[in-house]
Amino acid sequence: MSFTLAIVGRPNVGKSTLFNRLVGKRLALVDDQPGVTRDLREGAARLADLKFTVIDTAGLEEATDESLEGRMRKLTERAVDMADICLFMIDARVGVTPTDQVFAEILRKRADHVILAANKGEGSAADAGVIEAYSLGLGEPIRLSAEHGEGLNDLYSQLQPLSDEFDLRADQATDTPDIDVAFDEDEDDPDYVPVPTNAKPLQVAVVGRPNAGKSTLINKILGEERLLTGPEAGITRDAISLRIEWSGVDGPAVPMRIFDTAGMRKKAKVQGKLEKLSVGDGLRAVKFAEVVVVLLDAEIPFEQQDLRIADLAEREGRAVVIAVNKWDVEDEKQAKLKDLKESFERLLPQLRGAPLITVSAKTGRGLDRLQAAIMRAYDMWNRRVTTAHLNRWLSGMVEAHPPPAPQGKRIKLRYMTQAKTRPPGFVVMCSHPDKVPESYSRYLVNGLRVDFDMPGTPIRLYMRGQNDQNPYKGRKKAPPSKLRKHTQGRRSD
């Protein structure tokens, strides 16, 4: 990436729409109502032959106190300081407002490079607004339509000379590029576990109910106030991904991409269109994650919605870690921990053995244990067992508890092999696979968890039938004349 571009402006001028167009994906939530974006979202953008990092910011508000709007403004100002170039957007149909003039003055003082863009510039209704934009004193405005992709050539013309300047600085700063190349030399080894690298970081999603402390926890892991937090429930709307090198107490730093998701309420309580989009964004983050951290509130743990979220992660086949937040305000810690473990085993039997970690996002206690639990869950999620071990194990399980005989026909389990990892999936070749009861499959899955050290990992077990019939049954017999010719040919040889 040659440079960083921050898109700033008033609420509802089209910043997220342009962000989605530059990254080529619908990453940021877009809606007609103002103030949809609250956190900083980064993405890898491309415009013709330019490759750069683009930052979508919250709409600039005039509030400067500790209100939600004031905290959003501080994050946006931080993005201005981080970025190499600021793209200041106004609404060409509305024209220049007093708020635009205030923020133009701020950008003139804080940013080194500012590009002015008049968005929603399609049609003659935007002519007056484009001309009025000259009064901001930021140079000639670019007439854009982020919705329809118009004016991107003019944006490219403005970015191209600045890109060459930043590329020259980068070449002078470093003699050799820092490239991380991962060689998977041991993929045939049954004990091999892929190691996260900068090119392929470990994907971790933090999910839970609103106001459980997800954003606060990620800020504490990052060591900086990167995400918007506060006492209000439902602050986070987008699923924000952040890159981090998270090092534990004993192990080296592990490259991770952590997803902060919106709080998920009960489906019946999700009414507005925007909240539905936010929850859908969080569900997609769960599907693409490798490890899912289900964050609970220590005061009201294992609510019905918590159980649904954990069950969703298990059904998606993700490695699951249960983290109980706000542990610093708990008085009777030992008694509370005992109750938590009992409730966990009783309410989530499908995740029996998964890590249960107590943390405090406010003080940072327990983060080392959380990192170790994430890595252990990831290792078990990639666990592979050799076919020889599986078949010896299967013989012992069948001998200890033979399968039933529906309608007097004994089910024969012939052999077993592991078909996949992430999560571990096993195939058992047997007779009458459709008659194997669910209880016997659970018996085998629970045995796999215990005997091969995979507690809490989602395990997939498939029963497949095996054809016992004569492979030549049903084929037509060759005519006697052909049989004689074939026999004579072999005798002559």
PyMOL commands that set and color helices and strands:
alter all, ss='L'
color gray80, all
select helices_A, chain A and resi 15-23+68-82+98-110+124-136+152-173+214-222+267-269+273-288+304-315+327-329+333-347+349-351+367-381+387-400+406-408+433-435+438-451+480-492
alter helices_A, ss='H'
color red, helices_A
select strands_A, chain A and resi 4-9+41-47+50-56+85-91+114-119+142-143+202-208+240-247+253-260+291-297+319-325+356-358+413-420+425-430+460-465
alter strands_A, ss='S'
color yellow, strands_A
deselect
rebuild
show_as cartoon
